[in-house]
Amino acid sequence: MLWLGNSQNQLHYSVREPPTPVTMETALGFLVKAHGTDVIWLGSWISIHKNITMNDSSGIINLPEPSTGGEPATKSYVDLRKPIITIWAEKNL
C-alpha cells in the first residue's frame, strides 16, 4: 500500500499484479500545486497555470479547426488560408 498526502489530502494506492493506473474520481477535479502555486487543474476542463515545455518528440495533435480568433490553429489550416501575392517587375528604360 502506498500512502501519499496528509490528513486533509490523501492518496492511497495498492500495488497489484498486473500493475494498474491510479484512478481518481472527484466532484471538482484535481489540482496540482508546487510551492503553493497552482500548476494544473484537471476537471471537466484543463487549466494550465505555467509554461509548457515540450521535448523534440512531443507535439500538440488533433486540434479542431478554430471557430474564433483566439483559438489555436494547425500549420496546415494557416497554410491553406495564406493569401497569394504576385509581384511583376518591369525594367524601366
Order of alpha helices (4+ residues) and beta strands (2+ residues): beta-beta-beta-beta-beta-alpha
